[in-house]
Amino acid sequence: MGVYCFLILFIIFSNVLIVQTTKHRIYTTYSDIPNKDVLLILGTSKYTSNGYSNLFFKYRINAAADLYHLGKIKHIIVSGDNSLIEYNEPRQMLRALIKLGVPAEAITLDYAGFRTLDSVVRCKKVFGQNDIIIISQRFHLERALFIANKYHINAIGFAAKNPPDNYALKTHLREYFAKTLAVIDLYVINTKPKFLGKKEIIQF
């Protein structure tokens, strides 16, 4: 019984810690967010498992394109999973951004963003960016900014529009455990990105 109580308390602690320590760095309006050179979009699939358009993807891409056209950012890193030949999140994001008028030369593809930790850390260690805006939905941004803080990255977040409350309930439920795992990754087992490779410093 004691172990279960500890686990429940640790999950609650991890979630409260991450939410409270990052909330002051999350913006929700275009006019309020400061200008920065580089934006990092955290990847997700363009389609849901049943083949429908993924609103998480759509709203992140729309927000990123809006920030670019408003002159809030100069360059975009699209970071996601490309572990399978037939599954390529960065390429999907690139094509969606180009359709919204963002030039291809203003976009860098990170094919090794297998996890949020990988995407955030690679932004600094591979692409040389230490002063960034991160885009995702708020619940995901909190974890990304928590990771950025541990790696001394000067990051703020822009919260893309959330789908309706009843949309992807499993995703929101998983996030409670993902936040707990983030604390363990960063402060207990010191998890590193799956792949770093050579530096690809962005020039713009």
N, C-alpha and C positions, 0 to 999 in steps of 0.2 A: 504493500500500500504506500509506503514511504517513497519508493521509486517512482510510482505513478504521480504522486503529488509533486515530486521534484521536477519531473518532466513537464507537467502542466504549468508549474510556476516558471520554469525556464522558457517555455514557449511564450508565455505572457510577458515575461521580462524582456525577451529578445525583441518582440514586436513593439512594445512600448518604447524601449530604448531607441530603436531605429526610427520610429515615427517622430518622437520628440526631438531627436538630435538633427533631423533633416528638414523639418517643416518650414524653417525660416529661409531655406534656400530653394524653395519651390515656387514658381511663378505660374499664374493662370491667365494673364492678359498680355497681349503683345506690347502694349504701350509701356508696361511696367518693367519688363525684363531688360537688363542692360545688354548692350551690344558686345559680342565677342567674335573672334575670328572663326572659330570652329564649332560645329554642332555634331554631336554623336547621336545617331538614331539606334536604339536597341531593337534588335530584330525579332520578328515573329513571322509566321507564314502568311502569305496573302490570302490563303483559303483555310477554312475550318476543316476538320476531319471528314465532315459530310459534304464537302465541296462548295459550300457557300462562301461568299465574300467575308473575310475576317475584319470586323469593325475595329479591332485593336490596331491592325495594320493600316487600314484606311485612315483612321484619325491621326495616327502618328505621322504618316506621310503628308497629309494635308497641312498639319501644323508646321512641319519642317519646311515645306514649300512656301507657306505664308511668311515664316521668319526670313527666309532667303529673299523673297520679293520685297519685303519691307526693309531690307538692308540691315537686319539685325545680326546676320552672320554672313561670312564670305565663302565658307567651304563646309561640306557635309561629309562625315564618315558614316557609311552604312555598315553596320556590324551584325553579322548573324551566322547561322549554321549553314555549312556547306559540306557536311560530312558524307553525304551521299550524292552521286552524280545527278540523280533526278530531283534533288532537293537543294535549292539554292536561294536562301533568303536575301543575301546581298544583291544578287542579280534582279530579283523581283522588286526590291526597293529602288534600285537604280532606274529600272524601266518606268516605275510609277512616278518617280520624281521628274524624269525627263518629260513624261506626258503632261506634267503640271508646269512645264516651262523652266525647270532648273537645268542649266547646261551640264553636259556630261563632264566637262573639264573641271567643274566645281564639286565633283563627287569622287570620293575615294572608297573603294570596296575593301572591307575587312572580311575575309572568308573564314576566319578562325574564331569568330565570336560564338563559341559553342555554349557558353554560359554568360550570364551577366558579368561575373567576375572577370572572365576572359576579355570581354568587350571593353570594359572600363580600364583594366590594367594595360591592355595592348594599345589603347589610345595614347597612353603616356610612353610606354616602353618601346613600342614599335614605331608609332607614327609621330612621336615627339611632341605631343600636345598636352599641356599642363594647365590650360586655362580655357574651359569649355562649357558649353551648354549641352545637357543631355535631354533627349526627348523620349518619353514613354507615358503611359498612364500613371497617375499619382501613386497608386499602390506599388508599382514596380520601380518608379523613380526613387522612392524612399530607400529602397535597398541599394540601388545603384549609387546614390549619393553617399550612403554609409560606406560603401566599398571605396569610393573615390577619396573620402576623407582619410581612411586608413592608409591610402597610398599617397597622401599629401598632394592630391590633385585639386586645383582650385576650380570646382565644378558647381554650377547651379543647374536647376532643372526646370523644364517647361512641361507642364502637365497637359498632355493631349486630352481631348474630349473622351469621356468615359462612355462606353456603350450602356444601354439600359440596365437597370439593377438586376434583372433576371437573366441577363446575358452572360454566359460562361461562368456560372456559379462555381464550377470546379476550379477554374483558374484563380478566383479570389480565395477559395479555401486553401489551395496549394501554397498561396503566397504566405500564409501564416507559418507554414513549415519551412518555406524558402528563406524567410527572414531569420528563423532560428538557425538554419544551416549556415547562413551568412556569418552569424556571430561565431559559430564553431569553426568555419573555414578561416576566418580572419584572426581569431584570438585563441584558438585551441590547437588546431592542427596545421595552421599556416599553409593553406592550400594555394598552389601556384597555378597560373594559366596552363592549359593543356599544351599549347604551342606558342612560342614567341617568334623564333626565327630572326632573320636580319632586319635591321632598322629600315624603315621606308619613310623618312622624314617628309612631311607634306610641305611643298613649296607653292605659295600663291601670292 
